[in-house]
Amino acid sequence: MKTIKKLNPKQFFPKIKNSAKEFQRKLKKALKENSNSYSKINPLKFAISLGIINGLIILLTTLANTFNGSLQILTSIFLEIYGNFGYSISVLGSIIGGIYIFIDTFLITYLFIWIYNKLL
């Protein structure tokens, strides 16, 4: 009867343990070197993109209410906030509301991201 030898995994894969430690060391080093460059946000680009998104949401929501009569709850909230500034449930009002929301979102987001970057 033949005896079966117990196989040692290190015999077949001797570099696995060392390569994993080496990989972890290199990853930690790379994260340390690049941590500051990846944590800051460009406030201008972020504020413009968020302003455009919110402006389009107001524009499309108001147009949906103008032509379809839907989303009246949202447009009534917008009307309460921006009604004194020329916003109304119409095509022109949707454009005016989109511009106001863009400006408000841009200013608030820019200020928030600027403070965030200063605190880093």
Protein Blocks (a to p, Z undefined) as FASTA:
>chain_A
ZZdddddfklmmmmlmmmmmmmmmmmmmmmmmmmmmmmpccfklmmmmmmmmmmmmmmmm
mmmmmmnopaklmmmmmmmmmmmnopacdfklmmmmmmmmmmmmmmmmmmmmmmmmmmZZ
